Amino acid sequence: MAEQESVDSEVGKEHVLAHLLSADDSRQRDEPEIASNIGTQLQHMALSTWSISILRRLRDAFGRLKPQSILEVGAGIGHRSAWIYDLFEKDGATPERYQLVEDGAKFAVIIRRLMLRHDAESYTKIVVGNLDALIAETNAWHAASSTGVEVGTPPLENQHDAIIVDGTSENRARYVQSLLPFLSPSGVLFTVEPDMPLGNVEEDDKEGMRLVDGFNQWMECIQTSNETYHIAFMPLFGGTLVAMTKK
């Protein structure tokens, strides 16, 4: 992984996140053609995605970090993945493994087409399933492996240089807390701050209360994680990109 020495030192870790999240002026600002086409498809399907500003900055961060192992949670129909594959293509380098997790089987079919289009079968693994269940199964597998009775392989790999966490605002904090242990010692987790509740929310407003609860959980997650992780925030058009790495 690039910038290993900076990430491994405590002083470096405090500053490397800000550097990772800064803009790389040497890279093009236009959205990759395949990603743009998928973005149009998202609009037709009434699906949401991260803003172009956030995806561009995530791309810049990956270009500096050059992770060899990546876990992307909430891959959707591959809009963000298309940015990442385009980065690999332009830089002429691919990671050792890239695992994409998506709850919907129909979406996974679309992701597979994207993978094949980029000739990425050798290093890409697509996992379909509920994230909470996949994490529980993975943790159970590792518990069994410590006794020497494990069978097969865990659904989720660990020791990732980069983890991308997407999902609904109400689940964002829980997903982040569950996936932080899957980072390598110098790995970086990327996510976007959940939506902030606006105005007064009535108790009988179930959707509004889910948003309030999710944001409160996010604040608790940041406060708790701050003890053992360096955390950086980058406000951008369409949201705030967040990066976390172990102290």
N, C-alpha and C positions, 0 to 999 in steps of 0.2 A: 504494500500500500504506500502511495506517495506521501511525502512529508512525515515519514515514520518517526524520525528523530524529534521533530517538533511536537508531534502528538504525544510521544512517550514521556516528554519532560513536563513537570508540573507547570513551570512557567510557560512553556510552549502551549500546553493545553488550554490555558486561560485565554490565549490570543489566537490560537489556530481556528477556533470556531468563527470568530469575527472575520478572519481572513477567508475561510471557506465560504461564508455567506456573502462576501462582497462580489461585485460584478466583475466579470472577466471581459474587458473591452476587446480582447482579441477574437472573441467568438461572435458569430452572426446573431442578430437580434430577431430575424425572421423565424417564424415557426416552421419546423420541418414539414415537408409536403405531406408525408404519410400522417403525421400527427394532426395536421390541419384537416385532412379528409376525415379522420376519426372524430375530430371536434365537431364537424358538420353532422356526422352521424349521431353524436351525443345530443345535439340540439333536436334532431328529429325524434329521438327516443326520450326527450325530456329528462336527460340525466345531467348531473352536475359534475364538475371537474375542478381542479386547481386552476387559478388564473394563469395567463401566459407569463405574467411577471414572476410569479412564484416558480413556475416550471422552468423558466429561463435561468433563474438563480439557482435552482436545484441542479440543473444541468451544469452550470458553472462550478458548483461545489463538487460534483462528481468528477468533473474534468481535472480538478486539482487533487482530489483525494485518490482517484484511480483505485477504487475498491476491487478486491479480487473475489469477494463473496458478498452478494446482495440479497436481501429479503424485502420484497415489496408486498405489503398487505393492503387489500382493497384495490386490486388492479383494475377493476371495472372492465371496460372493453379495450383497455390498452392505450388510452390517450397519453398518460404519463410515461408508460413503458416505451411508446414510440419515440419520445424525446431521448430516453436513455439508449435505446438501440441506435438511434441516429448519432449519438455521441460516440458510441463504440465504432460505428462505421467511419465517421469522420476522423477519429483519432487512430484508426487502424489497430485497435487493441480491444480484446474482449476479456471479461472476467473469467475466473475458473468456474464460478457457479452463480446463477441468477435464479432465485426462486420466487415465483409469483403466486400469491394466494388470493383466491376469489370465491365468494360464497355461491355464486350462481353458475350452474353448469353451462347455460347458454352463453354467458359472457366468456367462459373459459374457451369455448369453441372459437370465438372471435380472437381471443388472445393467441390461440394456437396458430391461427392464420398469420397473425403479425409475426410470431416467432419464426414460422416457416419462410415468410417473406424476407426475413433478415438472416436466414441460414443459421439460426441460433440454437438448433436442436441439441448440439453437443454440450452446451453449458446451461441451458434453460430447463427448469422443472416447473410445471404448472400444477398447483395443488388446489383442489376444489373442496370446500367444506366450511363449516362454521368455525371462526377463528378460536372462540373459547374452547370448543371441543378439540380442535387440533392442538392447541397449547396443552390441554389436559392430557391428551394422549401422548404427546411428546414428553412431558414431564414424567408420566408413568413409565414410558419406555426407558428413560434415563435412570429412573429409580430401579427398574428391573435390571438394567445393564450393570449397575453397581454390585448386584448379587450374582452376575454371570448367567442370568436366565433370559436375557432379551432375545426376541425373535424378530428377524427382518430388520427394517430400518425405521426410524421415527418419521412421522409425517412432516415435521418441520426440522430443518437443519439448524445448527446454531453456530456460534463463533463467526458472526458476520461483520465485515468491515463497514457496511452501510445497511441500515434498516429504514424503510419508508413506511410510515404508518398513516393510513387513511381510514375513513369510516365516519359514521354519523357523529355529530357533536356530543351526543349523550354517551357514546361509547369510547370517545377518543382517549380520555384519561386512563380508563381501564386497560385499553389496548397497549398504550405506552408503558404502563407499569408492568404489564405481563411480558412485554417483549424486550425491555431493557436488559434482562439477564441473557438474552440471545446475542448480545453484542460481543465482539472480540475485545481484548483489553484496550485496543486503540480505536475501536469502532465508533461510528457516529450514527445516532438515530435522528431522522428528519421527520417532522410532522408540521401541521399547520394548526394554529390555535383554533379551538372550537368557537362557534358563534357565541357572541355575548348577548344575553337577554337585554332587551330594551324596554324601558317603561315598567309599569306595574303588571305583574302576572297574577291573575286570579287563580285560586287553588283548584277550581274546577276546570281550568284550562290545562288539559292533560299534556298537549304538545308543548305548551309554554313551560310547564313545570318540568318536563323532561329536559328542556333546554337549560333551565335554571339549575337543575340537579347536575347535569353534565358539566356545566361551567364551574360549579362549586367543586366538583370532583377534580376538575382540571387544576384549579387553584391549589387544592390540597396536594395533588400530584407534584406540582412544581415546588411547593414548599418542602415536601418530603424528599424529593429527588435532589434538591439543591445541596443536601448534606453530603452526598456521595457522587454527584455529577456536576460537571460544568455545563451551563445552559446559556445559549445565546438566542436572541430574538432579532429578527430582521423584518420590520414593517414594510410591506410592499403593496402595490395596487392589488386589491382582492383578498388581502389577508396578511397574516404574520407568519413567516417561515421560522420554525424553531429547530435548533440543533442541540443535541445532548451527547456528551461523551464522559466516560468515567474519569474521576479525579485520580 
